[in-house]
Amino acid sequence: MTTTVAAEQTTVVSTKQTLNFINDIQIPHNLKNLSTYSKFLALYTRDSNTSAPHSMEEKQGCKFGENWSEFMELIKNNEPRKALLCEDIFETCLPTEVSNKFTNSMNMPLKISEYQKRGESQIRGCVTTVENENEFNDWFIFHILDQARLEASDKPFVPADISYHEIFADYFEKKLKNTVMEDQWNSQGRQYFIGRVRYFTDRFLRIECVLPAFPCKTSNRDKAAGYLPDKGEEFALRRLLQATEEVAKIYPPGMKVWIVSDGHVFSDCIGVDDDVVNTYTQNLHNMYQAIATPGLDSVGLCGLNDLFFSGQASPHFDARWIEDSKLEHYTGTKICSVSEASRAILMKGCDTDDGRLRKQIGISGHPRLHLFRGFARFMEEDLSQSSHFENSSRKRFKKVVSKVAFNMIKRNDAYSNLVELLFPHHLRFSIHAHTNSGPKFGIKVVSPEQCLSVKSLESVEEPKFEDLLHIPTPWHNCVVKLCNQDRYFLIKAKAVRDAMEKGTYVGVWKETKLALGEGGYYEISKS
């Protein structure tokens, strides 16, 4: 249903208006960042016999890898104890005077937690600061150690005469990378990219990538034609599958892309019920199974609930730990208890905002203010048809949208932090535009060869999109086939419906044939 706010023109709010809109957003009195993610200083793996390092990821300028021998000696000499939550985890504490050598004088005691996962010969370990210690933090550390994708670290290096890392970087640049005006691929991104690739190619293993995407369809029917995956998702999945097939021809172990759905991260913000996200996700899985090559493990699909409620740590979770993590809901969606628990864990474990975001969006010209305005404009349009706001004044609607945008940025940051912990060595792809300097690299999930993104049926040239935060995607558009051109286009559903209502075009909606892996789309011709 179109509400009273839909007809209003979207405007850019001033900095003063921005502050007024978020004045009643609740910010804790203690603004210190207490998330578990912020405590992580290093995530590593080592040989269980020789203690030689297999892999190391460090934050905040720490130097554990640089001083590895001394670091290992300290662990051995301090007699690790079994963790209270899990007897398979052994903990060592380093006092401040010792830890400063590894942390650039952070002046914090440290805790080293080590864990040998079943089926692996290596030891997984992490270093965290000792502050705000509680059972939730212990569980979260256990969960990250168990679920982080570190199994490749256990594999030996394999000498090769071919520079596969260079070959793959060339392929990515030519076939997948979304290039923007201020692209920094050549100046620094390529070298960062190659460093990530070598984690896999030096071991002659399948290159693995992670793509947070495929959340669900927007609730705005002027954008998407329905709630289920359609031709847009089909094109996107086929593009990723084609990429894995092409990579296998230039690098024998091939490539795998993990689609990590962010549907339940944002569903309550974007006006979509949790069960609608579940239905979309199940249909996406079915579509992929229908088009995938049997026996080839090219694409993996998982979501927020999968990331938190699987593995050895899951049975140890206690819901009482997140009772103080109440989330605000602004769009009237139906909430699933499991998804709500996942969102609460996400924010308690990975939210790094300690009040800075609120200050930053009050500063004229600040990049986060620009980001906030982009989210607000986008969500104002996205929620304009929500029945939840049909009796709302324009002022109240904009105020709520500002709160939604604020929370979406916080959740987006938290989810990015979670992906960093769980996929520490994977290449990180994004559907949003990036300068491609790392750690994230933008890709066009639907290629122009498959389906060209357009704003109008009368102008089939791909336009420049002002909001690079939201490059056209299958979940905010629909696919139309122009029979007279025998071509597919990605466009807003309303543009197609309006053209048919005016009589300029005639056509029909072709229903999805899930068993065949064929997504639904409009098929139209000039009248």
C-alpha positions in Angstrom: 0.0 0.0 0.0 1.3 3.4 -0.9 1.4 5.7 2.2 1.1 9.4 2.7 4.9 9.7 2.8 5.5 8.0 -0.6 4.6 11.1 -2.6 6.9 13.4 -0.7 10.1 14.3 -2.4 13.3 13.1 -0.7 15.5 15.9 0.5 19.0 16.0 2.0 18.8 16.9 5.6 21.1 19.5 7.2 23.6 18.6 9.9 21.3 20.4 12.5 18.3 18.4 11.3 20.4 15.2 11.5 21.2 15.9 15.2 17.5 16.6 15.9 16.5 13.3 14.3 18.8 11.2 16.4 18.6 13.1 19.7 16.5 10.4 21.4 18.6 7.5 20.2 19.7 5.8 23.4 23.4 5.8 23.9 24.9 4.1 27.0 26.3 6.4 29.7 29.5 4.5 29.6 30.7 5.0 26.1 33.8 2.7 26.4 33.9 0.1 23.7 33.3 -3.2 25.5 32.6 -5.5 22.5 34.5 -8.8 22.4 35.8 -8.0 18.9 37.6 -5.0 20.3 39.5 -7.3 22.6 41.0 -9.4 19.8 44.6 -8.5 19.0 45.7 -11.6 17.1 44.3 -14.8 15.6 46.8 -17.4 14.7 47.5 -21.1 14.1 50.7 -23.1 15.0 52.1 -26.5 14.7 51.1 -28.7 17.7 54.5 -30.3 18.0 57.1 -27.7 17.0 55.0 -24.5 17.8 56.1 -23.1 14.4 53.6 -20.5 13.1 51.2 -21.5 10.3 49.2 -18.3 10.0 48.9 -15.0 11.8 46.4 -12.1 11.7 47.2 -9.1 13.9 45.4 -5.9 14.8 46.4 -2.5 16.3 50.0 -2.7 15.3 50.8 -5.8 17.5 54.0 -7.7 17.0 53.4 -11.3 18.1 54.5 -12.7 14.7 57.6 -10.6 14.8 58.5 -11.9 18.2 57.1 -15.4 17.8 59.8 -17.4 19.6 59.7 -15.3 22.7 55.8 -15.3 22.6 55.8 -19.1 22.5 58.3 -19.3 25.3 56.1 -17.2 27.5 53.1 -19.5 26.9 55.1 -22.6 27.8 56.6 -21.1 30.9 53.3 -19.8 32.3 51.6 -23.2 32.6 48.3 -22.7 30.7 45.1 -23.6 32.5 41.9 -25.1 31.3 39.2 -22.6 30.5 36.1 -22.7 32.7 33.7 -22.8 29.8 35.5 -25.5 27.8 38.2 -27.8 29.0 39.6 -28.1 25.4 40.7 -24.5 25.6 43.9 -23.6 27.4 44.5 -20.1 28.7 47.6 -18.2 29.5 47.7 -14.7 31.0 50.5 -12.2 30.4 51.0 -9.3 32.8 51.1 -5.7 31.5 54.9 -5.4 31.9 55.4 -8.4 29.6 52.7 -7.8 27.1 53.9 -4.3 26.3 56.6 -5.6 24.1 54.1 -7.2 21.8 51.5 -4.4 21.8 53.4 -1.2 21.4 52.9 -0.4 25.1 49.2 -0.8 25.2 49.5 -1.2 29.0 47.0 -4.0 29.2 47.3 -7.6 30.5 46.7 -10.2 27.8 45.0 -13.5 27.6 46.1 -16.2 25.2 43.5 -18.8 24.4 44.5 -22.0 22.5 42.3 -24.7 21.1 42.8 -27.9 19.0 39.8 -28.4 16.8 38.7 -32.0 16.2 40.3 -33.5 13.1 43.1 -30.9 12.9 46.7 -31.4 13.9 47.3 -27.6 14.4 46.6 -25.4 17.4 44.3 -22.4 16.9 45.0 -19.5 19.1 44.0 -15.9 19.8 45.2 -13.0 21.9 42.7 -10.8 23.7 43.0 -8.0 26.2 42.0 -8.6 29.8 39.2 -6.2 30.5 35.4 -6.6 31.0 35.9 -10.3 31.5 32.6 -12.2 31.5 31.1 -15.5 30.4 29.8 -14.1 27.1 33.3 -13.0 26.2 34.7 -16.5 27.0 31.9 -18.1 24.9 32.5 -15.7 22.0 36.3 -16.5 22.0 35.5 -20.2 22.1 33.1 -19.8 19.2 35.5 -17.8 17.0 38.4 -20.3 17.7 36.1 -23.2 16.7 34.3 -21.6 13.7 37.0 -19.4 12.1 37.8 -20.7 8.6 41.4 -21.6 9.5 41.5 -25.2 8.2 43.7 -24.3 5.3 46.5 -23.2 7.7 47.0 -26.8 8.5 48.1 -27.6 5.0 51.8 -27.6 3.9 53.3 -25.1 1.4 53.7 -26.5 -2.1 56.4 -25.0 -4.3 55.2 -23.9 -7.7 57.0 -22.6 -10.8 53.9 -20.7 -11.9 52.8 -17.4 -10.3 49.2 -18.3 -9.8 48.6 -15.4 -7.4 49.5 -13.0 -10.3 47.3 -14.9 -12.8 44.3 -14.8 -10.4 44.8 -11.1 -9.7 44.8 -10.4 -13.4 41.6 -12.4 -13.8 39.9 -10.6 -11.0 40.8 -7.2 -12.4 39.5 -8.0 -15.9 36.4 -10.0 -15.1 35.1 -9.3 -11.7 36.3 -6.0 -10.2 33.9 -3.1 -10.1 36.1 -0.1 -11.0 35.2 3.4 -9.6 36.5 6.9 -10.2 39.0 6.9 -7.3 40.1 3.3 -7.8 43.3 2.5 -5.9 43.8 -1.0 -7.3 47.1 -0.3 -9.1 48.6 1.9 -6.3 48.0 -0.5 -3.4 45.0 -2.8 -3.8 46.6 -5.3 -6.1 49.5 -6.0 -3.7 47.1 -6.4 -0.8 44.9 -8.7 -2.9 47.9 -10.8 -4.0 48.9 -11.2 -0.3 45.5 -12.7 0.5 45.5 -14.9 -2.6 48.9 -16.4 -1.7 47.5 -17.8 1.6 45.8 -20.3 -0.8 48.0 -20.5 -3.8 51.2 -21.1 -1.8 49.5 -24.2 -0.5 48.0 -25.0 -3.9 44.5 -25.0 -2.4 41.2 -23.7 -3.7 41.0 -19.9 -3.5 38.2 -19.0 -1.1 36.3 -15.7 -1.1 33.5 -14.3 1.0 30.6 -12.1 -0.2 28.1 -10.6 2.2 25.0 -10.3 0.0 21.7 -11.9 -1.1 19.8 -10.7 2.0 16.2 -10.8 0.7 14.0 -8.8 -1.6 13.1 -5.2 -0.6 9.7 -4.7 0.9 9.1 -1.9 -1.7 7.1 -3.4 -4.6 8.0 -0.4 -6.8 11.5 -1.8 -6.8 11.3 -5.5 -6.7 8.5 -7.5 -8.3 8.0 -10.0 -5.5 9.5 -11.5 -2.3 11.3 -14.5 -3.8 14.5 -14.9 -5.8 13.9 -14.2 -9.5 15.9 -13.8 -12.7 18.2 -11.3 -11.0 19.4 -13.8 -8.4 19.7 -16.4 -11.2 22.0 -14.1 -13.2 24.0 -13.3 -10.1 24.4 -17.0 -9.1 25.3 -18.0 -12.7 27.9 -15.2 -12.8 29.6 -16.5 -9.7 29.4 -20.1 -11.0 30.9 -19.0 -14.3 33.7 -17.2 -12.5 34.6 -20.4 -10.5 34.6 -22.4 -13.8 36.9 -19.9 -15.5 39.3 -19.7 -12.6 39.6 -23.6 -12.6 41.0 -23.3 -16.1 43.8 -21.0 -15.1 44.4 -22.4 -11.5 43.6 -26.1 -11.2 42.4 -26.1 -7.5 39.8 -23.5 -8.6 37.8 -21.0 -6.5 34.9 -21.0 -4.1 32.7 -18.1 -3.1 30.9 -18.0 0.2 27.7 -16.0 0.1 27.2 -14.9 3.7 23.6 -13.6 3.7 23.1 -10.4 5.7 19.3 -10.8 5.6 18.7 -11.3 9.3 21.3 -8.6 10.2 19.0 -5.9 8.7 15.5 -7.5 8.2 13.8 -5.7 11.0 15.4 -2.4 9.8 14.2 -2.8 6.2 10.7 -3.8 7.0 10.9 -7.5 6.2 9.7 -10.2 8.5 12.3 -12.8 9.7 10.2 -15.7 8.3 10.1 -13.9 4.9 14.0 -13.9 4.9 13.9 -17.6 5.8 11.7 -18.3 2.8 13.8 -16.2 0.4 16.9 -18.0 1.7 15.5 -21.5 1.2 14.4 -20.6 -2.3 17.8 -19.2 -3.1 19.4 -22.5 -1.9 17.0 -24.4 -4.1 17.8 -22.2 -7.1 21.5 -22.7 -6.6 21.1 -26.5 -6.4 19.2 -26.5 -9.7 21.8 -24.6 -11.6 25.0 -25.8 -9.9 27.2 -28.5 -11.6 26.7 -31.7 -9.6 29.8 -32.6 -7.6 31.4 -29.2 -7.8 31.6 -27.2 -4.5 31.7 -23.8 -6.1 29.4 -21.6 -3.9 28.6 -21.9 -0.2 25.6 -20.3 1.4 25.2 -19.4 5.0 23.6 -16.6 7.1 23.7 -15.0 10.6 22.0 -17.9 12.3 24.3 -20.4 10.7 27.4 -18.4 11.8 26.3 -18.3 15.5 24.3 -21.5 16.1 26.7 -24.2 14.7 29.9 -25.8 15.9 31.2 -27.0 19.3 30.5 -23.8 21.2 26.9 -23.5 20.3 25.5 -25.9 23.0 27.4 -23.8 25.7 25.5 -20.6 24.8 23.3 -19.1 27.5 20.6 -16.7 26.5 20.9 -14.9 29.8 24.2 -13.4 28.6 22.4 -11.2 26.0 19.5 -10.1 28.2 21.1 -6.7 28.4 21.4 -6.4 24.6 17.9 -5.1 23.7 17.6 -4.0 20.0 15.3 -1.3 18.9 12.8 -2.2 16.1 11.2 0.6 14.1 9.4 -1.0 11.2 6.8 -3.3 12.8 8.2 -6.5 11.4 7.6 -10.0 12.9 10.6 -11.1 14.9 11.9 -14.7 15.0 13.5 -15.5 18.5 16.5 -17.3 17.0 17.3 -14.4 14.6 16.8 -11.9 17.3 19.3 -13.8 19.5 21.7 -13.8 16.6 21.4 -10.0 16.2 21.9 -9.5 19.9 25.0 -11.7 19.9 26.3 -9.8 16.8 25.9 -6.4 18.5 27.3 -7.5 21.9 30.2 -9.3 20.3 31.1 -7.1 17.4 29.7 -3.6 17.8 32.7 -1.2 17.9 30.7 2.0 18.1 31.4 3.7 21.5 29.4 6.8 20.7 31.7 8.1 18.0 29.2 7.5 15.2 26.7 9.9 16.8 29.4 12.6 17.1 30.7 12.0 13.6 27.4 12.5 11.9 27.1 15.8 13.7 30.3 17.1 12.0 29.8 18.9 8.7 31.7 17.2 5.8 32.6 14.1 7.8 32.6 10.9 5.7 30.3 9.1 8.2 27.8 12.0 7.8 27.9 11.4 4.1 27.4 7.6 4.7 24.5 8.3 7.1 22.8 10.5 4.6 23.2 7.9 1.9 21.6 5.3 4.1 18.8 7.7 5.2 17.9 8.6 1.6 18.0 5.0 0.5 15.8 3.8 3.4 13.4 6.7 3.0 12.7 5.4 -0.4 12.7 1.7 0.6 10.2 2.1 3.4 7.9 4.6 1.7 5.3 1.9 1.0 5.4 0.2 4.4 1.9 0.0 6.0 3.6 0.5 9.3 4.0 4.2 8.5 0.7 4.8 6.7 -0.7 7.0 9.5 2.7 8.7 10.2 3.4 12.3 9.5 6.2 13.2 7.2 8.2 14.5 10.1 7.8 11.4 12.2 8.6 9.1 9.2 11.9 11.0 8.5 12.8 10.8 12.2 12.3 7.0 12.3 14.2 6.6 9.0 17.1 8.5 10.5 17.1 6.1 13.5 17.0 3.1 11.1 19.9 4.5 9.0 21.9 5.0 12.2 21.3 1.5 13.4 22.0 0.0 10.0 25.5 1.6 9.9 26.2 0.2 13.4 25.0 -3.3 12.3 26.9 -3.1 9.0 30.1 -2.3 10.9 29.5 -5.1 13.4 28.8 -7.7 10.6 31.9 -6.6 8.8 33.8 -7.3 12.1 32.3 -10.7 12.5 33.1 -11.7 8.9 36.7 -10.5 9.5 37.0 -12.9 12.5 35.3 -15.9 10.9 36.9 -15.5 7.5 40.3 -14.1 8.4 42.2 -15.1 5.3 39.4 -15.1 2.7 39.3 -12.5 -0.1 36.5 -10.1 0.9 34.2 -9.1 -1.9 31.5 -6.5 -1.7 28.4 -5.5 -3.7 29.1 -1.9 -2.7 31.6 0.4 -4.5 35.1 0.5 -2.9 38.3 2.1 -3.9 39.7 -1.5 -4.1 42.7 -0.7 -1.9 41.7 -3.5 0.5 40.6 -5.2 2.7 37.3 -5.2 0.6 37.0 -5.3 -3.2 33.9 -4.3 -5.1 32.4 -6.6 -7.7 29.4 -6.3 -10.0 27.3 -9.2 -9.0 25.4 -9.1 -12.3 27.5 -8.4 -15.3 26.5 -6.0 -18.1 26.8 -8.8 -20.6 24.1 -10.7 -18.8 21.8 -7.9 -17.9 22.3 -4.1 -18.2 21.3 -1.9 -15.3 19.1 1.0 -16.5 16.9 3.7 -15.0 14.5 3.9 -18.0 13.1 1.7 -20.7 13.6 4.6 -23.1 17.3 4.9 -22.5 19.1 1.6 -22.4 22.5 3.1 -21.7 23.9 2.2 -18.3 23.8 5.4 -16.3 26.2 6.6 -13.6 24.6 6.0 -10.2 25.1 8.8 -7.7 24.7 6.6 -4.7 27.7 4.3 -4.9 26.7 2.8 -1.6 23.9 0.9 -3.3 24.9 -0.2 -6.8 21.9 -1.8 -8.5 21.2 -5.3 -7.2 18.7 -8.1 -7.8 17.1 -7.5 -4.4 16.2 -3.9 -5.2 15.2 -4.3 -8.8 13.6 -6.7 -11.2 14.6 -8.1 -14.6 12.8 -7.3 -17.8 13.4 -8.8 -21.3 12.8 -6.5 -24.2 11.8 -8.9 -26.9 12.5 -6.5 -29.8 16.1 -6.2 -28.6 16.4 -9.8 -27.3 18.1 -8.4 -24.2 17.7 -8.3 -20.4 17.7 -5.2 -18.2 17.8 -4.7 -14.5 15.3 -1.9 -13.6 12.8 -0.8 -11.0 9.5 -2.8 -11.2 7.4 0.3 -11.3 9.1 1.5 -14.5 8.0 -1.7 -16.2 4.4 -1.6 -14.8 4.0 2.0 -15.7 5.1 1.4 -19.3 2.5 -1.4 -19.7 -0.2 0.6 -18.0 0.4 3.5 -20.4 0.2 1.1 -23.4 3.8 1.9 -24.5 4.7 -1.7 -24.0 2.8 -5.0 -23.7 3.9 -8.0 -21.9 3.6 -10.5 -19.0 5.4 -11.7 -15.9 7.1 -15.0 -16.6 6.9 -17.1 -13.4 9.9 -18.7 -11.7 10.6 -22.3 -12.5 12.6 -23.2 -9.4 13.2 -26.8 -10.4 14.9 -25.7 -13.6 16.8 -22.8 -11.9 14.9 -20.2 -14.0 14.0 -17.0 -12.2 10.9 -15.0 -12.9 11.1 -11.8 -15.1 9.0 -9.4 -17.2 8.9 -10.1 -20.9 7.6 -7.1 -22.9 7.5 -5.7 -26.4 6.8 -2.2 -27.8 3.1 -1.9 -28.7 
